[in-house]
Amino acid sequence: MADVRPFRAIRYAVPTAAVVAPPYDVLGAEDREAYAARDPHNVVHLTLNDSEEEAGRLFRRWLEEGVLVLDEEPSAWAVAQDYVGPDGVPRRREGIVASLRVEPYERRVVLPHERTHAGPKESRLRLLRAARAQLEPIFLLYEGEPPLVPPGRAPDIVAAGTSLWRVDGDVLPGSFAEQQLLIADGHHRYETALAFAAEIGTPESARMMVVLVSTADPGLEIFPTHRAFSARPDISVDGTAVGSVEEGLAALALEPDTRAAAVAVTSRGVLLVRGDEGALDVELVDRFGHEGISYTPDQAVAVAAVESGAADVAFLLRPTRIEDVFERARRGEVMPQKTTYFFPKLTSGLLFHPA
């Protein structure tokens, strides 16, 4: 049973676009410096500080100085993100910000779909110990209609294309009691929260901030992540020759969803490659391993890598269907890295969750 509840949020007393940023794991060194320069209280000073201990001291200092404030009463928050996707289409994705009690995967309440690595979890655990707060939400999916939607009034917080409304969350426990929740983004942070809960052992330490989005939300979209291989002349691709990338993509769009397929771009031409029935496109490519691989959501970048000679072959994929991700996760299967690309990423710095 998913234990989803309102919570007493910590937030900026004066929230602005200058203090928020994308999640820690999508920011490079230059990005971090750019966000840090925007404001001395930008959230990257917490989420990407060179010292997790210093980040914890900063967090407590900002609370003491009134830069951050703790809400007096528990609330849930309706959230909406207005965005233009990589395909150029404007959309609006809506969800709910709430507190979730973390559960081990074997209980089948929260379902993963990606493998994790030890390094990021060690850093996030040190940060969680130092701050005693969840500084960024993770992104979860559920099936069915949302129990809460943004109200028809001005939002309470607006920053960087994200709007938040404080709402009564009394309906949440009953609405999610029978739900299985799929991690869309945030596997490392979820597993860090599990480790922290086991270490501290208090009810507060076993909860984390999540954004819940229904799979029925019209603004929810999975985009493909294309693959390119460099220094891999050993990769031999068999398929049907097509005249151009555009013709290959048109042919790919006609392939059944029940069978893996991809467009392979090589220096010798473009091929439509077909895989096994019941397999995903990413699994077709995963058989070549990960040596020399790079990932991009921009198909033009993948194609250009081959045309410039920087890559031997690029594979252009279709987006993975959310129902396939849920099905594999329910079977306990872990899919290849970057099977899903959810856009946009959640905005960090709007709310924090005491731990």
Secondary structure, DSSP 4 states (H G I P E B T S, - for coil): ---EE-B--EEESS--GGG-BS-GGG--HHHHHHHHHH-TT-THHHHT-S-HHHHHHHHHHHHHHTSEEE-SS-BEEEEEEEEE-TTS-EEEEEEEEEEEE---GGGSSEE--S---HHHHHHHHHHHHHH-EE-S-EEEEESS--S----SS--SEEETTEEEEEE--TTHHHHHTT--EEEEE-HHHHHHHHHHHHHH-STGGGEEEEEEEETT-TT--EE--EEEESS-TT-----EEESSHHHHHHHHHTS-TTEEEEEEEETTEEEEEEEEET--HHHHHHTT-STTEEEES-HHHHHHHHHTTS-SEEEE-PPPPHHHHHHHHHTT--PPTT--EESSPPPBTS-BEE-
